Amino acid sequence: MSDDIVELKMDVSQSYLYSEDLAPVPASERTWSKWHLAAIWVGMAVCIPTYLLASYMIKTGLNWHEALVIIGLANLIITIPMVLNGHAGVKYGVPFPVIGRAAFGTKGVHIASVTRGIIACGWFGVQTWIGGLAIYAIFNAITGAEGELGLSIGKFVGFGIFWIINMYFIWKGTESIKWLETYSAPILILMGIALIVWGYVQAGGFGIVLKQSDQLEKTAATITQNEDAYFLNLQSLKDKEGNIKVNEYNIVSDETSGWQAFSENPITINLIENVQIQFRNSNSETPIVSSIVTPTIIDSTAKPTSKMWSYLLWLTAMVGFWATMSISIADITRYAATQKDQVSGQFIGLPTTMMLYSFVGIFVTCAAVINFKDVLIAEDAPWDPVSLISKFENPTVVIIAQIFMLIATLSTNIAANVIAPSNAFSNLMPKKISFRMGGIITGIIGILIAPWWLLNEISGFLVFVSGLLGPVLGILIADYYLVRDKNLDLTALYEEEGIYSYNKTGFNKAAMIALFAGVIVALVGYWVPALSFLYSLSWFTGFIISFVLYYLLMKNQK
Protein backbone atom coordinates (compact mmCIF):
# COMPACT_ATOMS: atom_id res chain seq x y z
CA MET A 1 0.00 0.00 0.00
CA SER A 2 1.19 3.53 -0.77
CA ASP A 3 2.74 5.66 2.00
CA ASP A 4 0.66 8.50 0.60
CA ILE A 5 -2.57 7.14 2.04
CA VAL A 6 -3.96 8.95 5.11
CA GLU A 7 -6.48 7.19 7.35
CA LEU A 8 -8.95 8.59 9.86
CA LYS A 9 -7.52 8.44 13.41
CA MET A 10 -10.41 9.89 15.44
CA ASP A 11 -13.99 8.79 15.92
CA VAL A 12 -16.24 11.33 14.20
CA SER A 13 -19.17 8.97 13.67
CA GLN A 14 -21.46 11.14 15.82
CA SER A 15 -21.12 14.15 13.51
CA TYR A 16 -24.07 14.86 11.21
CA LEU A 17 -21.48 15.21 8.41
CA TYR A 18 -20.45 11.56 8.77
CA SER A 19 -21.93 8.37 7.35
CA GLU A 20 -20.55 4.97 6.42
CA ASP A 21 -20.96 5.79 2.71
CA LEU A 22 -19.03 9.07 2.99
CA ALA A 23 -16.39 7.76 5.38
CA PRO A 24 -12.81 7.25 4.15
CA VAL A 25 -12.27 3.88 2.43
CA PRO A 26 -9.79 1.93 4.61
CA ALA A 27 -6.48 1.02 2.97
CA SER A 28 -7.37 -2.66 3.28
CA GLU A 29 -10.44 -2.13 1.08
CA ARG A 30 -8.66 -0.29 -1.75
CA THR A 31 -9.09 -3.13 -4.25
CA TRP A 32 -9.17 -1.25 -7.59
CA SER A 33 -6.01 -1.63 -9.69
CA LYS A 34 -5.02 0.43 -12.74
CA TRP A 35 -6.83 -2.10 -14.93
CA HIS A 36 -10.05 -1.69 -12.95
CA LEU A 37 -9.81 2.09 -13.39
CA ALA A 38 -9.01 1.70 -17.08
CA ALA A 39 -12.02 -0.62 -17.38
CA ILE A 40 -14.20 2.01 -15.68
CA TRP A 41 -13.16 4.49 -18.37
CA VAL A 42 -13.77 2.01 -21.18
CA GLY A 43 -17.25 1.44 -19.76
CA MET A 44 -17.97 5.17 -19.50
CA ALA A 45 -16.41 6.27 -22.78
CA VAL A 46 -18.05 3.64 -24.98
CA CYS A 47 -21.44 5.25 -25.53
CA ILE A 48 -23.49 6.76 -28.32
CA PRO A 49 -22.27 10.37 -27.70
CA THR A 50 -18.63 9.21 -28.09
CA TYR A 51 -19.56 7.42 -31.31
CA LEU A 52 -21.13 10.65 -32.59
CA LEU A 53 -18.40 13.13 -31.62
CA ALA A 54 -16.36 13.04 -34.83
CA SER A 55 -19.47 13.19 -36.99
CA TYR A 56 -20.40 16.63 -35.68
CA MET A 57 -16.90 17.86 -36.49
CA ILE A 58 -16.81 16.37 -39.99
CA LYS A 59 -20.21 17.91 -40.76
CA THR A 60 -18.72 21.35 -40.04
CA GLY A 61 -15.90 20.87 -42.54
CA LEU A 62 -13.11 19.14 -40.62
CA ASN A 63 -11.60 16.01 -42.10
CA TRP A 64 -11.49 12.74 -40.18
CA HIS A 65 -7.89 12.98 -39.00
CA GLU A 66 -8.35 16.59 -37.81
CA ALA A 67 -11.38 15.44 -35.81
CA LEU A 68 -9.48 12.51 -34.33
CA VAL A 69 -6.47 14.67 -33.34
CA ILE A 70 -8.74 17.21 -31.60
CA ILE A 71 -10.58 14.44 -29.72
CA GLY A 72 -7.28 12.87 -28.67
CA LEU A 73 -5.74 16.18 -27.60
CA ALA A 74 -8.87 17.26 -25.70
CA ASN A 75 -8.96 14.01 -23.76
CA LEU A 76 -5.27 14.21 -22.93
CA ILE A 77 -5.91 17.75 -21.65
CA ILE A 78 -8.90 16.75 -19.50
CA THR A 79 -7.08 13.67 -18.15
CA ILE A 80 -4.48 15.94 -16.53
CA PRO A 81 -6.94 17.72 -14.16
CA MET A 82 -8.75 14.38 -13.84
CA VAL A 83 -5.55 12.84 -12.43
CA LEU A 84 -4.74 15.94 -10.35
CA ASN A 85 -8.21 15.98 -8.82
CA GLY A 86 -8.14 12.21 -8.33
CA HIS A 87 -5.06 12.48 -6.10
CA ALA A 88 -7.07 13.51 -3.02
CA GLY A 89 -9.44 10.58 -3.54
CA VAL A 90 -6.55 8.13 -3.32
CA LYS A 91 -4.75 9.90 -0.47
CA TYR A 92 -7.76 10.40 1.81
CA GLY A 93 -10.23 7.80 0.52
CA VAL A 94 -13.16 10.21 0.48
CA PRO A 95 -15.57 11.23 -2.31
CA PHE A 96 -15.83 14.62 -4.00
CA PRO A 97 -18.58 16.10 -1.74
CA VAL A 98 -16.34 15.50 1.30
CA ILE A 99 -13.12 16.77 -0.34
CA GLY A 100 -15.05 19.79 -1.58
CA ARG A 101 -15.83 20.81 2.00
CA ALA A 102 -12.24 22.04 2.34
CA ALA A 103 -12.53 24.55 -0.51
CA PHE A 104 -16.23 25.46 -0.49
CA GLY A 105 -17.17 24.90 3.15
CA THR A 106 -19.36 22.21 4.70
CA LYS A 107 -22.51 23.85 3.25
CA GLY A 108 -21.05 25.66 0.26
CA VAL A 109 -20.00 22.36 -1.30
CA HIS A 110 -23.67 21.56 -1.90
CA ILE A 111 -23.81 24.23 -4.62
CA ALA A 112 -21.11 22.46 -6.60
CA SER A 113 -21.96 18.83 -5.78
CA VAL A 114 -25.73 19.05 -6.23
CA THR A 115 -25.36 20.98 -9.50
CA ARG A 116 -23.04 18.26 -10.73
CA GLY A 117 -25.51 15.65 -9.39
CA ILE A 118 -28.55 17.16 -11.13
CA ILE A 119 -26.67 17.19 -14.44
CA ALA A 120 -25.90 13.49 -13.93
CA CYS A 121 -29.58 12.81 -13.19
CA GLY A 122 -30.47 14.37 -16.52
CA TRP A 123 -27.96 12.19 -18.35
CA PHE A 124 -29.19 9.18 -16.35
CA GLY A 125 -32.71 9.70 -17.66
CA VAL A 126 -31.52 10.16 -21.25
CA GLN A 127 -29.28 7.06 -21.16
CA THR A 128 -31.97 4.96 -19.47
CA TRP A 129 -34.46 5.87 -22.20
CA ILE A 130 -31.89 4.93 -24.86
CA GLY A 131 -31.28 1.59 -23.11
CA GLY A 132 -35.02 1.02 -22.95
CA LEU A 133 -35.25 1.54 -26.71
CA ALA A 134 -32.59 -1.17 -27.17
CA ILE A 135 -34.71 -3.61 -25.10
CA TYR A 136 -37.76 -2.65 -27.20
CA ALA A 137 -35.76 -3.31 -30.41
CA ILE A 138 -34.65 -6.73 -29.11
CA PHE A 139 -38.28 -7.65 -28.37
CA ASN A 140 -39.33 -6.63 -31.88
CA ALA A 141 -36.46 -8.60 -33.46
CA ILE A 142 -37.42 -11.75 -31.51
CA THR A 143 -41.15 -11.51 -32.19
CA GLY A 144 -40.90 -10.09 -35.70
CA ALA A 145 -43.10 -7.15 -34.70
CA GLU A 146 -42.82 -3.81 -36.45
CA GLY A 147 -41.40 -1.01 -34.33
CA GLU A 148 -43.79 1.88 -33.74
CA LEU A 149 -42.97 5.50 -34.47
CA GLY A 150 -43.37 7.90 -31.58
CA LEU A 151 -44.15 6.84 -28.02
CA SER A 152 -45.66 3.44 -27.28
CA ILE A 153 -46.38 1.15 -24.33
CA GLY A 154 -43.58 -1.18 -25.49
CA LYS A 155 -40.99 1.62 -25.27
CA PHE A 156 -42.10 2.54 -21.75
CA VAL A 157 -41.93 -1.13 -20.71
CA GLY A 158 -38.36 -1.27 -22.09
CA PHE A 159 -37.53 1.93 -20.19
CA GLY A 160 -38.94 0.44 -16.97
CA ILE A 161 -36.96 -2.80 -17.36
CA PHE A 162 -33.70 -0.96 -17.98
CA TRP A 163 -34.39 1.39 -15.06
CA ILE A 164 -34.77 -1.63 -12.76
CA ILE A 165 -31.48 -3.13 -14.05
CA ASN A 166 -29.72 0.15 -13.19
CA MET A 167 -31.31 0.20 -9.74
CA TYR A 168 -30.09 -3.36 -9.11
CA PHE A 169 -26.42 -2.34 -9.50
CA ILE A 170 -27.00 0.75 -7.34
CA TRP A 171 -28.50 -1.40 -4.60
CA LYS A 172 -25.66 -3.93 -4.72
CA GLY A 173 -23.07 -1.17 -4.22
CA THR A 174 -19.64 -0.23 -5.56
CA GLU A 175 -18.20 -3.76 -5.75
CA SER A 176 -20.96 -4.76 -8.18
CA ILE A 177 -20.16 -1.64 -10.19
CA LYS A 178 -16.49 -2.67 -10.34
CA TRP A 179 -17.59 -6.14 -11.50
CA LEU A 180 -19.84 -4.65 -14.20
CA GLU A 181 -17.15 -2.35 -15.57
CA THR A 182 -14.39 -4.97 -15.44
CA TYR A 183 -16.34 -7.57 -17.43
CA SER A 184 -18.03 -5.17 -19.84
CA ALA A 185 -14.76 -3.46 -20.89
CA PRO A 186 -13.33 -6.35 -22.99
CA ILE A 187 -16.74 -6.99 -24.54
CA LEU A 188 -17.01 -3.35 -25.60
CA ILE A 189 -13.47 -3.28 -27.01
CA LEU A 190 -14.23 -6.44 -29.03
CA MET A 191 -17.42 -4.80 -30.29
CA GLY A 192 -15.44 -1.85 -31.64
CA ILE A 193 -12.89 -4.13 -33.30
CA ALA A 194 -15.71 -6.22 -34.83
CA LEU A 195 -17.30 -3.11 -36.34
CA ILE A 196 -13.97 -2.05 -37.87
CA VAL A 197 -13.46 -5.56 -39.31
CA TRP A 198 -16.99 -5.48 -40.79
CA GLY A 199 -16.31 -2.17 -42.52
CA TYR A 200 -12.90 -3.33 -43.78
CA VAL A 201 -14.14 -6.64 -45.18
CA GLN A 202 -17.29 -5.24 -46.80
CA ALA A 203 -15.50 -2.29 -48.42
CA GLY A 204 -12.27 -4.05 -49.31
CA GLY A 205 -9.64 -2.00 -47.46
CA PHE A 206 -8.90 0.75 -44.93
CA GLY A 207 -7.87 3.29 -47.54
CA ILE A 208 -11.06 2.83 -49.54
CA VAL A 209 -13.19 3.30 -46.43
CA LEU A 210 -11.46 6.39 -45.02
CA LYS A 211 -11.44 8.05 -48.43
CA GLN A 212 -15.24 8.29 -48.13
CA SER A 213 -14.95 10.84 -45.33
CA ASP A 214 -14.42 13.51 -47.98
CA GLN A 215 -17.94 12.80 -49.22
CA LEU A 216 -19.46 13.15 -45.74
CA GLU A 217 -18.18 16.74 -45.44
CA LYS A 218 -20.46 17.81 -48.33
CA THR A 219 -24.00 18.95 -47.60
CA ALA A 220 -26.54 17.36 -49.98
CA ALA A 221 -28.16 20.67 -50.95
CA THR A 222 -27.03 24.30 -50.68
CA ILE A 223 -28.36 27.55 -52.10
CA THR A 224 -26.04 30.37 -53.14
CA GLN A 225 -26.89 33.84 -54.41
CA ASN A 226 -25.19 35.76 -57.18
CA GLU A 227 -26.72 39.24 -57.45
CA ASP A 228 -30.45 38.58 -58.02
CA ALA A 229 -30.07 34.95 -59.09
CA TYR A 230 -30.29 31.94 -56.77
CA PHE A 231 -28.54 28.66 -57.48
CA LEU A 232 -29.30 25.24 -56.09
CA ASN A 233 -26.23 23.04 -55.69
CA LEU A 234 -26.77 19.30 -55.23
CA GLN A 235 -24.33 16.69 -53.93
CA SER A 236 -24.79 12.93 -54.19
CA LEU A 237 -22.67 10.28 -52.53
CA LYS A 238 -20.71 7.97 -54.81
CA ASP A 239 -20.17 4.22 -54.63
CA LYS A 240 -16.81 2.42 -54.40
CA GLU A 241 -16.27 2.71 -58.15
CA GLY A 242 -16.95 6.47 -58.09
CA ASN A 243 -20.43 6.27 -59.64
CA ILE A 244 -23.07 8.77 -58.47
CA LYS A 245 -25.70 7.01 -56.34
CA VAL A 246 -28.51 9.48 -57.17
CA ASN A 247 -30.09 9.90 -60.60
CA GLU A 248 -33.14 12.07 -59.79
CA TYR A 249 -34.13 14.86 -57.44
CA ASN A 250 -37.40 16.50 -56.48
CA ILE A 251 -37.99 20.02 -55.14
CA VAL A 252 -40.62 19.64 -52.45
CA SER A 253 -42.40 22.96 -51.87
CA ASP A 254 -45.64 24.77 -52.56
CA GLU A 255 -44.82 24.29 -56.25
CA THR A 256 -43.59 20.68 -56.35
CA SER A 257 -41.40 20.18 -59.40
CA GLY A 258 -41.71 16.42 -59.78
CA TRP A 259 -38.70 14.15 -60.31
CA GLN A 260 -36.00 15.58 -62.54
CA ALA A 261 -32.64 14.28 -63.79
CA PHE A 262 -29.92 14.81 -61.20
CA SER A 263 -27.18 17.28 -62.08
CA GLU A 264 -24.01 18.24 -60.23
CA ASN A 265 -24.05 21.63 -61.97
CA PRO A 266 -25.70 24.60 -60.22
CA ILE A 267 -29.42 24.87 -60.98
CA THR A 268 -31.07 28.30 -61.24
CA ILE A 269 -34.18 28.56 -59.04
CA ASN A 270 -36.57 31.16 -57.69
CA LEU A 271 -35.84 31.20 -53.98
CA ILE A 272 -39.00 30.34 -52.08
CA GLU A 273 -39.48 29.73 -48.38
CA ASN A 274 -39.58 26.21 -47.02
CA VAL A 275 -37.99 24.73 -50.13
CA GLN A 276 -36.88 21.15 -49.52
CA ILE A 277 -35.12 18.54 -51.63
CA GLN A 278 -35.50 14.78 -51.95
CA PHE A 279 -33.25 12.41 -53.88
CA ARG A 280 -33.74 8.95 -55.30
CA ASN A 281 -32.16 6.19 -57.35
CA SER A 282 -34.90 4.96 -59.67
CA ASN A 283 -32.64 2.42 -61.42
CA SER A 284 -32.84 -0.03 -58.53
CA GLU A 285 -35.36 -2.88 -58.60
CA THR A 286 -37.19 -1.00 -55.87
CA PRO A 287 -36.52 2.75 -56.16
CA ILE A 288 -34.43 4.02 -53.23
CA VAL A 289 -35.55 7.37 -51.83
CA SER A 290 -33.55 9.60 -49.46
CA SER A 291 -34.91 11.62 -46.59
CA ILE A 292 -36.17 15.14 -47.31
CA VAL A 293 -33.53 17.81 -46.58
CA THR A 294 -33.69 21.59 -46.28
CA PRO A 295 -30.92 23.29 -48.30
CA THR A 296 -28.31 25.29 -46.41
CA ILE A 297 -28.31 28.90 -47.59
CA ILE A 298 -24.69 30.01 -48.03
CA ASP A 299 -23.87 33.69 -47.57
CA SER A 300 -21.15 34.31 -50.16
CA THR A 301 -20.31 37.68 -48.55
CA ALA A 302 -19.59 36.20 -45.11
CA LYS A 303 -15.98 35.96 -44.03
CA PRO A 304 -14.78 32.37 -43.69
CA THR A 305 -14.18 31.17 -40.14
CA SER A 306 -10.55 30.76 -39.18
CA LYS A 307 -9.52 27.11 -39.14
CA MET A 308 -7.61 27.66 -35.90
CA TRP A 309 -10.68 29.25 -34.25
CA SER A 310 -12.74 26.26 -35.34
CA TYR A 311 -10.14 23.97 -33.76
CA LEU A 312 -10.31 25.90 -30.47
CA LEU A 313 -14.12 25.79 -30.36
CA TRP A 314 -14.16 22.06 -30.91
CA LEU A 315 -11.34 21.54 -28.42
CA THR A 316 -13.40 23.38 -25.79
CA ALA A 317 -16.49 21.30 -26.59
CA MET A 318 -14.51 18.06 -26.36
CA VAL A 319 -12.90 19.06 -23.04
CA GLY A 320 -16.35 19.93 -21.71
CA PHE A 321 -17.54 16.43 -22.63
CA TRP A 322 -16.03 15.03 -19.40
CA ALA A 323 -16.20 18.27 -17.38
CA THR A 324 -18.54 16.76 -14.80
CA MET A 325 -16.44 13.63 -14.26
CA SER A 326 -13.28 15.70 -13.76
CA ILE A 327 -14.99 17.31 -10.76
CA SER A 328 -16.20 14.12 -9.10
CA ILE A 329 -13.41 11.72 -10.11
CA ALA A 330 -12.47 11.21 -6.43
CA ASP A 331 -15.74 9.27 -6.10
CA ILE A 332 -13.93 6.56 -8.08
CA THR A 333 -10.23 7.03 -7.27
CA ARG A 334 -10.96 6.62 -3.53
CA TYR A 335 -11.06 2.87 -4.23
CA ALA A 336 -7.62 2.82 -5.95
CA ALA A 337 -4.74 1.06 -4.21
CA THR A 338 -2.03 3.62 -5.13
CA GLN A 339 -1.51 6.96 -6.84
CA LYS A 340 0.35 5.10 -9.61
CA ASP A 341 -2.76 2.99 -10.24
CA GLN A 342 -5.06 6.00 -10.57
CA VAL A 343 -2.66 7.92 -12.85
CA SER A 344 -1.82 5.05 -15.21
CA GLY A 345 -5.39 3.68 -15.13
CA GLN A 346 -6.88 7.00 -16.20
CA PHE A 347 -4.31 7.70 -18.91
CA ILE A 348 -4.69 4.18 -20.29
CA GLY A 349 -8.48 4.24 -20.16
CA LEU A 350 -9.71 7.71 -21.10
CA PRO A 351 -7.77 9.14 -24.09
CA THR A 352 -7.25 5.71 -25.66
CA THR A 353 -10.91 4.68 -25.51
CA MET A 354 -12.21 8.05 -26.68
CA MET A 355 -9.95 7.99 -29.73
CA LEU A 356 -10.71 4.33 -30.49
CA TYR A 357 -14.47 4.71 -30.37
CA SER A 358 -14.48 8.02 -32.20
CA PHE A 359 -12.46 6.25 -34.90
CA VAL A 360 -14.97 3.39 -34.87
CA GLY A 361 -17.74 5.93 -35.50
CA ILE A 362 -15.80 7.52 -38.36
CA PHE A 363 -14.72 4.24 -39.96
CA VAL A 364 -18.06 2.44 -39.76
CA THR A 365 -20.01 5.42 -41.08
CA CYS A 366 -17.56 5.85 -43.97
CA ALA A 367 -17.94 2.14 -44.72
CA ALA A 368 -21.74 2.51 -44.70
CA VAL A 369 -21.48 5.09 -47.51
CA ILE A 370 -20.37 2.36 -49.91
CA ASN A 371 -21.74 -0.76 -48.17
CA PHE A 372 -25.41 0.27 -48.10
CA LYS A 373 -27.22 1.14 -51.32
CA ASP A 374 -29.86 3.23 -49.54
CA VAL A 375 -27.34 5.79 -48.25
CA LEU A 376 -27.66 8.31 -51.11
CA ILE A 377 -26.68 11.60 -49.45
CA ALA A 378 -24.44 12.64 -46.56
CA GLU A 379 -27.46 13.46 -44.37
CA ASP A 380 -28.61 9.82 -44.56
CA ALA A 381 -25.27 8.36 -43.42
CA PRO A 382 -25.86 6.27 -40.24
CA TRP A 383 -23.67 8.26 -37.87
CA ASP A 384 -25.28 6.81 -34.76
CA PRO A 385 -25.23 3.06 -34.03
CA VAL A 386 -29.04 2.90 -33.76
CA SER A 387 -29.39 4.01 -37.39
CA LEU A 388 -26.62 1.61 -38.43
CA ILE A 389 -28.24 -1.38 -36.74
CA SER A 390 -31.59 -0.59 -38.38
CA LYS A 391 -30.01 -1.18 -41.79
CA PHE A 392 -29.33 -4.86 -41.05
CA GLU A 393 -32.20 -7.22 -41.88
CA ASN A 394 -30.85 -10.28 -40.04
CA PRO A 395 -32.68 -10.50 -36.64
CA THR A 396 -29.68 -12.25 -35.03
CA VAL A 397 -27.38 -9.38 -35.97
CA VAL A 398 -29.89 -6.85 -34.64
CA ILE A 399 -30.31 -8.70 -31.32
CA ILE A 400 -26.55 -9.12 -30.74
CA ALA A 401 -25.88 -5.48 -31.67
CA GLN A 402 -28.63 -4.23 -29.34
CA ILE A 403 -27.26 -6.35 -26.47
CA PHE A 404 -23.88 -4.67 -27.01
CA MET A 405 -25.64 -1.29 -26.91
CA LEU A 406 -27.35 -2.28 -23.65
CA ILE A 407 -24.00 -3.19 -22.06
CA ALA A 408 -22.41 0.06 -23.29
CA THR A 409 -25.30 2.20 -22.06
CA LEU A 410 -25.50 0.42 -18.68
CA SER A 411 -21.76 0.68 -17.99
CA THR A 412 -21.75 4.39 -18.91
CA ASN A 413 -24.86 5.14 -16.89
CA ILE A 414 -23.75 3.45 -13.67
CA ALA A 415 -20.20 4.82 -13.56
CA ALA A 416 -20.77 8.33 -14.96
CA ASN A 417 -24.36 9.14 -13.95
CA VAL A 418 -25.07 7.30 -10.70
CA ILE A 419 -22.04 7.35 -8.37
CA ALA A 420 -21.65 11.16 -8.32
CA PRO A 421 -25.29 12.14 -7.69
CA SER A 422 -25.69 9.33 -5.13
CA ASN A 423 -22.80 10.79 -3.13
CA ALA A 424 -24.02 14.36 -3.67
CA PHE A 425 -27.51 13.62 -2.34
CA SER A 426 -26.09 11.54 0.51
CA ASN A 427 -23.91 14.51 1.50
CA LEU A 428 -27.00 16.71 1.87
CA MET A 429 -28.17 14.63 4.86
CA PRO A 430 -25.49 12.01 5.60
CA LYS A 431 -27.35 10.47 8.54
CA LYS A 432 -30.60 10.03 6.61
CA ILE A 433 -29.62 9.57 2.95
CA SER A 434 -27.40 6.58 2.18
CA PHE A 435 -25.58 5.90 -1.11
CA ARG A 436 -28.42 3.52 -2.02
CA MET A 437 -31.06 6.12 -1.23
CA GLY A 438 -29.11 8.73 -3.20
CA GLY A 439 -29.09 6.33 -6.16
CA ILE A 440 -32.85 5.85 -5.91
CA ILE A 441 -33.33 9.64 -5.83
CA THR A 442 -31.16 9.82 -8.96
CA GLY A 443 -33.36 7.22 -10.64
CA ILE A 444 -36.58 9.01 -9.68
CA ILE A 445 -35.32 12.38 -10.99
CA GLY A 446 -34.28 10.55 -14.17
CA ILE A 447 -37.94 9.58 -14.63
CA LEU A 448 -39.34 12.99 -13.66
CA ILE A 449 -37.37 14.82 -16.37
CA ALA A 450 -39.41 12.82 -18.94
CA PRO A 451 -36.49 12.07 -21.30
CA TRP A 452 -38.90 10.65 -23.89
CA TRP A 453 -40.16 14.18 -24.49
CA LEU A 454 -37.10 16.28 -23.82
CA LEU A 455 -34.28 14.10 -25.16
CA ASN A 456 -32.73 16.63 -27.58
CA GLU A 457 -33.50 19.72 -25.49
CA ILE A 458 -32.09 18.21 -22.30
CA SER A 459 -28.92 17.00 -24.02
CA GLY A 460 -28.18 20.50 -25.32
CA PHE A 461 -28.90 22.06 -21.92
CA LEU A 462 -26.72 19.53 -20.09
CA VAL A 463 -23.79 20.16 -22.42
CA PHE A 464 -24.24 23.92 -21.86
CA VAL A 465 -24.24 23.59 -18.06
CA SER A 466 -21.32 21.13 -18.11
CA GLY A 467 -19.26 23.73 -19.96
CA LEU A 468 -19.83 26.14 -17.09
CA LEU A 469 -18.40 23.77 -14.48
CA GLY A 470 -14.79 24.72 -15.21
CA PRO A 471 -14.82 27.14 -12.23
CA VAL A 472 -15.60 24.31 -9.79
CA LEU A 473 -12.61 22.29 -10.98
CA GLY A 474 -10.39 25.40 -10.97
CA ILE A 475 -11.23 26.06 -7.31
CA LEU A 476 -10.75 22.43 -6.26
CA ILE A 477 -7.29 22.17 -7.85
CA ALA A 478 -6.13 25.60 -6.66
CA ASP A 479 -7.24 24.78 -3.11
CA TYR A 480 -5.69 21.33 -2.95
CA TYR A 481 -2.35 22.07 -4.62
CA LEU A 482 -1.61 25.77 -4.10
CA VAL A 483 -3.44 26.67 -0.90
CA ARG A 484 -3.07 23.43 1.08
CA ASP A 485 -0.11 21.75 -0.66
CA LYS A 486 -2.08 18.45 -0.82
CA ASN A 487 -2.56 18.41 2.95
CA LEU A 488 -6.10 18.20 4.32
CA ASP A 489 -7.22 17.71 7.90
CA LEU A 490 -9.19 14.49 7.43
CA THR A 491 -10.88 14.70 10.82
CA ALA A 492 -11.93 18.34 10.26
CA LEU A 493 -13.71 17.35 7.04
CA TYR A 494 -16.32 15.69 9.29
CA GLU A 495 -16.42 18.26 12.10
CA GLU A 496 -19.53 20.42 12.34
CA GLU A 497 -17.62 23.39 13.74
CA GLY A 498 -14.12 22.66 12.46
CA ILE A 499 -11.84 24.73 10.24
CA TYR A 500 -13.89 23.88 7.15
CA SER A 501 -17.10 25.29 8.64
CA TYR A 502 -15.60 28.75 8.00
CA ASN A 503 -16.69 30.53 11.17
CA LYS A 504 -19.77 28.31 11.48
CA THR A 505 -21.35 29.75 8.31
CA GLY A 506 -20.50 26.65 6.29
CA PHE A 507 -19.48 28.81 3.33
CA ASN A 508 -16.00 29.83 2.20
CA LYS A 509 -16.53 33.35 0.84
CA ALA A 510 -13.42 33.15 -1.33
CA ALA A 511 -14.78 30.05 -3.09
CA MET A 512 -18.23 31.59 -3.56
CA ILE A 513 -16.76 34.77 -5.07
CA ALA A 514 -14.39 32.84 -7.35
CA LEU A 515 -17.15 30.43 -8.44
CA PHE A 516 -19.65 33.09 -9.42
CA ALA A 517 -16.96 35.27 -11.02
CA GLY A 518 -15.85 32.37 -13.23
CA VAL A 519 -19.40 31.57 -14.33
CA ILE A 520 -20.35 35.22 -14.92
CA VAL A 521 -17.23 35.99 -16.97
CA ALA A 522 -17.93 32.96 -19.16
CA LEU A 523 -21.58 34.02 -19.60
CA VAL A 524 -20.75 37.65 -20.43
CA GLY A 525 -19.72 36.48 -23.87
CA TYR A 526 -23.23 35.15 -24.45
CA TRP A 527 -24.75 38.61 -24.07
CA VAL A 528 -21.90 40.78 -25.37
CA PRO A 529 -20.99 39.86 -28.97
CA ALA A 530 -17.56 41.48 -28.73
CA LEU A 531 -16.69 39.08 -25.89
CA SER A 532 -18.27 35.99 -27.45
CA PHE A 533 -14.91 34.20 -27.32
CA LEU A 534 -15.27 34.03 -23.50
CA TYR A 535 -18.50 32.07 -23.89
CA SER A 536 -17.23 29.95 -26.77
CA LEU A 537 -14.27 28.90 -24.62
CA SER A 538 -16.42 28.75 -21.46
CA TRP A 539 -14.73 25.77 -19.80
CA PHE A 540 -11.24 27.27 -20.13
CA THR A 541 -12.50 30.77 -19.30
CA GLY A 542 -14.25 29.70 -16.11
CA PHE A 543 -11.43 27.41 -15.00
CA ILE A 544 -8.69 30.05 -15.36
CA ILE A 545 -10.67 32.93 -13.81
CA SER A 546 -11.79 30.93 -10.76
CA PHE A 547 -8.41 29.20 -10.32
CA VAL A 548 -6.48 32.49 -10.20
CA LEU A 549 -9.07 34.49 -8.24
CA TYR A 550 -9.53 31.80 -5.59
CA TYR A 551 -5.79 31.49 -5.04
CA LEU A 552 -5.38 35.28 -4.69
CA LEU A 553 -8.32 35.59 -2.29
CA MET A 554 -7.11 32.72 -0.10
CA LYS A 555 -3.55 34.05 -0.13
CA ASN A 556 -4.77 37.41 1.18
CA GLN A 557 -6.69 35.68 3.99
CA LYS A 558 -3.48 34.22 5.46
Sequence and secondary structure as in RCSB ss.txt:
>XXXX:A:sequence
MSDDIVELKMDVSQSYLYSEDLAPVPASERTWSKWHLAAIWVGMAVCIPTYLLASYMIKTGLNWHEALVIIGLAN
LIITIPMVLNGHAGVKYGVPFPVIGRAAFGTKGVHIASVTRGIIACGWFGVQTWIGGLAIYAIFNAITGAEGELG
LSIGKFVGFGIFWIINMYFIWKGTESIKWLETYSAPILILMGIALIVWGYVQAGGFGIVLKQSDQLEKTAATITQ
NEDAYFLNLQSLKDKEGNIKVNEYNIVSDETSGWQAFSENPITINLIENVQIQFRNSNSETPIVSSIVTPTIIDS
TAKPTSKMWSYLLWLTAMVGFWATMSISIADITRYAATQKDQVSGQFIGLPTTMMLYSFVGIFVTCAAVINFKDV
LIAEDAPWDPVSLISKFENPTVVIIAQIFMLIATLSTNIAANVIAPSNAFSNLMPKKISFRMGGIITGIIGILIA
PWWLLNEISGFLVFVSGLLGPVLGILIADYYLVRDKNLDLTALYEEEGIYSYNKTGFNKAAMIALFAGVIVALVG
YWVPALSFLYSLSWFTGFIISFVLYYLLMKNQK
>XXXX:A:secstr
  TT     S  TTSTT  TTTS   GGG  B HHHHHHHHHHHH SHHHHHHHHHHHHTT  HHHHHHHHHHHH
HHHHHHHHHHHHHHHHH   HHHHHHHHH TTTHHHHHHHHHHHHHHHHHHHHHHHHHHHHHHHHHHHT    SS
  HHHHHHHHHHHHHHHHHHHH HHHHHHHHHHHHHHHHHHHHHHHHHHHHHHT HHHHHHTHHHHTS SEEEEE
ETTEEEEEE   B TTS BS  EEEEESTT    EE  SS EEE   TT EEEEEETTSSS EE   B  EEE T
TS    HHHHHHHHHHHHHHTTHHHHHHTHHHHTTBS HHHHHHHHHHHHHHHHHHHHHHHHHHHHHHHHH TT 
 SGGGS  SHHHHHHT   HHHHHHHHHHHHHHHHHHHHHHHTHHHHHHHHHHSTTT  HHHHHHHHHHHHHHT 
HHHHHHHHHHHHHHHHHTTHHHHHHHHIIIIIISTT   TTGGG TTSGGGTTTTS  HHHHHHHHHHHHHHHHH
HH GGGHHHHHTHHHHHHHHHHHHHHHHHHHH 
